[in-house]
Amino acid sequence: MLWYWKHVGRRRIIEFALLTVFAIFFAGPLVNLLVLAFSEKWNYPNVLPQQWGFKWWTFVLAKDDIVSSISLSFLIATLVTVLSIVVCIPAAYAFARLQFPLKRMFLFSFLLTNAFPKMGLYVSIAVLFYKIGLMNTLLGVVLIHMINVLMFMTWIPTAAFRNVHRAQEESARDVGASPFKVFRSITLPMAMPGIVVASIFTFLNSLDEAQGTFLVGIPDYKTMPIVMYSIISDFPSSAGAVFSIILTLPTIILLVAAQRLVSADVLASGFQMK
Amino acid sequence: MQLSVRELSKRYKTGDGVSGINIDIQKGELVTLLGPSGCGKTTVLRSIGGFLEPDSGDILIEGRSVIQLPPEKRPTSMVFQSYNLWSHMSVYENLAFGLKIRKKSKAEIRASVDEALKLVRLSGFEKKVPAELSGGQQQRVALARSLLLNPAVLLLDEPFSALDAKLRHEMREELREIQMKTGLTMVFVTHDQEEALSLSDRIIVMNHGRIEQIAQPQQIYDEPASLYVAGFIGKMNFMEGVADGAKIRLGSLALPNVKNLRGRVTAAVRPEDVQLRERTDTEGTLTGKVKQVMILGHYAEVTVELAEFGIIRAFQSKEVVQRLQPGQEVGVSITQMTGFPVDEAKAN
């Protein structure tokens, strides 16, 4: 073995060590979570569980409020994504193409929702929701979720629309396309990667949102993260592990599916003020 | 008349723009709008294409006013400087887009695309996407897309300016060839005078939003209509002289006063119309000293410092240059010049 290390050289060894530490730091908790989810009995001195099994999976999936929270979360996330596309994409197009007074200020104002402490913002919104009767309603929860993603959904598509050059739109007009046809066949498809990325973020953000939902949706609208809190506090940690895997799964699936589209470029260009 | 522009004017808030633009273009002509950046040539072109709304004036294509029509309804097609192609479509889809809008059958589209690609020598590129093409190939695809729509007027907005010099040269020749084959009417915008001179049937020289001269390339070069055109096209020496009846006197030189000018005159002299002689005592020459000799391949540019007029440049053959040394006294004579009244020079 020794000759091998000598051959590799000190620099490579240090690199290798750093990489290992990094991998453990990242993958360690995830591996632990996976093992925990499939363990039925796991006592302290043992490195691995004494007994493996699906006991906690059946337990979690058998509980009605958990299953219903999963479908509720996905329903809300879908609604939030669709609605914010409807609201934000036209706005993003306007920001990218039209000249109007105070444009930069409007664009900047979308950042404000992310500038305040979330809880403070939610409480003041909750006061408003009380007055107009939106507390404990689906619409209220959806609105709270949308506030979170306004910035993503506007800034990233704005950059995507900006990257469609005017000459590209003009040449489509030139060969005979009406303005609407140009938008549908040229501008929108070319901006699609940015819009898809923003939509995925919106969807995941909504799946993950707990604070606002907790404030506005309780008691009737218990989404996955809310139920997660009670499971962690009420049941053994294995149940929590099972549930967090269920919660993580859509994120991983969506990110893998969109891997080709999610690039640092798309994200970075969304946060340029032009 | 294939294309007529009548009294077109367009002013931007910045004060830039064009006014009093009158252009008539025959069927099958290739006409270049030439001028420095900001002279308004692109404004004129974009107005013809429908991408700009002029303040006043009219544009007629094949005798029909198109001023009210949006770009998609005009019988024009434009090749832009860059970003012509749609990056999410293949070359075939790029070319077919306009034909699909026109509800052509699949077979017709396929045939037109094949033909257009053959014309720009890109057969077999149908399946590629724009990102896989070089800059020159992209511009050729853009050209093909315009060609297959068979426009009444093809508009080209500095289409080759982003390409390197050699490619630009090739593209020029190719465009000229395509124009011969198809007989299309073309309006070409460029700031490159070499491009304009080599490509055009006629050149429209523009400056500060106005037309300075419309003429054939040779005429623009030989008989510039204004001091601006004289200075803009090719190399030119400017000397000050005085009109004296039928002659214009430049020191001891006397040249014919073709335009019947009076008073002080700015004489524009092409470097190739300047003759150098070794002897200096001859009547009818100016005297000067050779400052510099620059060999430019098959000819040389000689800079001579004249006693009365300052520096003058002359193009000389290699044989003449071999006998010239910097510092040498030479006699300078001028075979041809164009005179302009001096006041005009001040106005410019």
Interface residues (C-beta under 8 A of the other chain):
Chain A: H165 R166 A167 Q168 E170 S171 A172 R173 D174 V175 G176 A177 S178 K181 S185 I186 P189 M190 M192
Chain B: G49 G50 F51 P70 P71 E72 T76 S77 M78 F80 Q81 S82 Y83 N84 L85 W86 S87 H88 F97 G98 I101 R102 A142 R145 S146 L149
